[in-house]
Amino acid sequence: MTLNEAVLGQEYVVTGVDTGDDEDMKSFLFSLGCYSGEKITVVDKKRNLVVAIKDARYNIDPELASAITI
């Protein structure tokens, strides 16, 4: 399932990042620490998702969240 389907507050493990041919998006997610095997938690869902990766929180849009499988 994708990150868009995650339950608030539950910790998940990233199983993959599918950005198609968009290397910039893949590089951006990697720079956030979002890659296979990393733990991720959705902290808030409104228009965008607030996610916790390691000790940081990031605001990502639904398109980006749909590329992250958990």
N, C-alpha and C positions, 0 to 999 in steps of 0.2 A: 504494500500500500504506500501511498505518497504521504508526505508530511502534512498536506492539506487535510488528511483524514485522521490525524493524530488527536488523541484525547488530551485536553489541557492538564498539565502537571505531571503527566506520566513520562518516564524516561524511556527512550527508544535507542536502538543502535542503528546507525546509518548502514544500509546494506549496499547502497550504490548511488551514483549520481549520473543521471542520464540527461545530458545537455545537447545530445545530437552532435551537430558539427560546430556548436558554439564554444570554441576554446576559451574565449574571454569569460563566459559565464562559469565554465568549469574551473578556470584559474581563480576567479573571484571566490567561489565557494571553497576551494582549497585554501585560499589565504585566510578565510574565516575559521579554518579548522574543520570544515565539513567534508569528510571523506569516509570511505568504508571503514567500519569498525569503531568509529567515534560515537560517543554518546551525545544525544540531543534531546532537549525537552522543549515543548511548546508552552510558553509562559502565558501568552495572551493571544486571542484571535478577535480581530475586529475587521477592518478593511485589509490590513496586513497581518502577518504573524510575527510575534516577538518570540525568538527562540534563544535558549541558553545552550551554548557550546563551550565546554571547559569552564572557565571563570568569567565569561563575557556574555552579554546579551546583544542580539542583533534584530533589526526590523527588516523582514524580507517580504516581498510581494508574493501573491498566490502563484504567479507563473514560475518564479524561482523555486517555491516550495513544491510545486508539482514535479520538478526535476529530481527531487531528493526522495529516494525510497528507503523505507524503514521496515 
